Amino acid sequence: MRTNLAARICALFAFVLAVTAIAPNAGFAQTTAFRQAVAEGAAQDEVLAEFYRGREFDGIWTGSSSRERARRNALLAAFANAADHGLPAAQYDPNALMARLQAANTPAEKGAMEVEMSRLFLAYARDIQTGILTPSRVVSEIKREIPLRSRLGYLQSFTASTPAAFLASLPPSSPEYARLLREKLRLERLLASGGWGPAVPGGTLEPGASGNSVIALRDRLVAMGYMERSATQAYDASVQAAVQRFQTAHGLTADGVAGAGTLEQINISVARRLQQIIVAMERERWTNRPRGERHVWVNLTDFTAAIMDNDSVTFSTRSVIGALGEDRESPEFSDVMEYLVINPSWYVPRSIIVNEYLPALQRNRNAVSHIEITDRNGRVINRGAVNFGQYNASTFPFSMRQPPSRGNALGLVKFIFPNQYNIYLHDTPAKSLFGREVRAFSHGCIRLNDPFEFAHALLAVQESDPVGFFQGILDTERERRVNLDDPVPVHIVYRTAFTHTTGQLNFRRDVYNRDSRIWNALSNEGVAVRALGG
């Protein structure tokens, strides 16, 4: 394809040069040399070649007109702010680009810089709008489809728009991105002035304690903004309340005791928190499309599932997510919830059947007796007639199903957004797990602490009495599907740094060690934490 494209370009310029030989003209020759350099520079990129071919290889950046100056100035200004957005500063260095432009004196050199500026523009547009990384290449559990825009469309829209306004429109317009950007700049200024001060010595600090460790804790909480300036040297009520505020903002049990887990989080540096924010901004770019006026937002690191209406939380519940380990961690993706099932059956996933239940049945044919074993037609088979020892994981021919009941693994309701990963939200009889601080115990699906209330909130837009409607079906003890009149987008995300609409910055632990891998990948692309003076 590229060979044919290069051949067409060469043929075009053979014609141009032939015309020049017949009617030599210095200005025309310079224009021809510029356009030939543009054609040669663009030939290795099909999009650039198509764009410039449509313009007869005329430039958009390097001329002397006011329009071209406006484009150059707008791009240089955007590059000057690239590091604000967590982009690689060296790649988008406006001073280096300016120097290269000034050094381009011949038409051929200007033609080469013309193409280079378009290449940089396209790289910047993608990086700031839909992300630097391809996430699935970094973390395989991220199944998200990135909303990439047309590279040719970028160029065409840019040349038809006001340059500065177009470039300003590229970053995500979500309120969350704006809040993360604001907090990033704030912490960069804080880093330049010394951060949060000395770390707090280890051990457990609790109400009634005093001494140097309590003073260090007090000073760090003041620097972090969780308490007013104070001269107290004791772990008094003001320190306890500040610790509780810190714990709430970091997903910790808000008991007001600065134990090992709390002190570990308190002692994380400003630089490390900036890494989390930069990763969160990159993740925000991966989801840079409308989320839906009403949508479900499941933040795996926060162990919560929320219903959002016009960017406000209208319902929230604790959740249990996939356990650590291969094939159990919950994936990240977006889909659309179409229906719920009240009094559901549990159709046991094949991985659980062959990895957990088959070995148990081989030891004891009456194991997992609450689960039915079914043939390919869904008929229940007699366990006594099967020699389970003759099968292995690849040859076991049966399925397994748990009928509706209060002891069903899915509880009494499940919420379905059909997807290839067989992930959904559901009730559970294992209620005690919701009292844990870290709630990673499932096989990948999302368990809800308040599934009935979650269902009521979803059904409220289509039923005049959602509670009565739901309970009436529940009381039948029979399985029933209920369609949502208006399907609801579901976003399963992973944010270790996020804000509330109040602007308060929250951090969570990297439970699956995903953000650390993303940060390493960003760092390899040239992204760095900076201290912002001035």
Secondary structure, 3 states (H helix, E strand, C coil): CHHHHHHHHHHHHHHHHHHHHHCCCHHHHHHHHHHHHHHHHHCCCHHHHHHHHHCCCCCCCCCCCHHHHHHHHHHHHHHHCHHHHCCCCCCCCHHHHHHHHHHCCCHHHHHHHHHHHHHHHHHHHHHHHHCCCCHHHHCCCECCCCCCCCHHHHHHHHHCCCHHHHHHCCCCCCHHHHHHHHHHHHHHHHHHCCCCCCCCCCCCECCCCECHHHHHHHHHHHHHCCCCCCCCCECCHHHHHHHHHHHHHCCCCCCCCECHHHHHHHCCCHHHHHHHHHHHHHHHHHCCCCCCCEEEEEEHHHCEEEEEECCEEEEEEEEEEECCCCCCCCCEEEEEEEEEEECCCEECCHHHHHHHHHHHHHHCCCCCCCCEEECCCCCECCHHHCCHHHCCCCCCCCEEEECCCCCCCCCCEEEECCCCCCCCEECCCCHHHHHCCCCEEECCCEEECCHHHHHHHHHCCCCCCHHHHHHHHHHHCCCEEEEEEEEEEEEEECCCEEECCCCCEEECCCCCCHHHHHHHHHHHCCCCCCCCCC
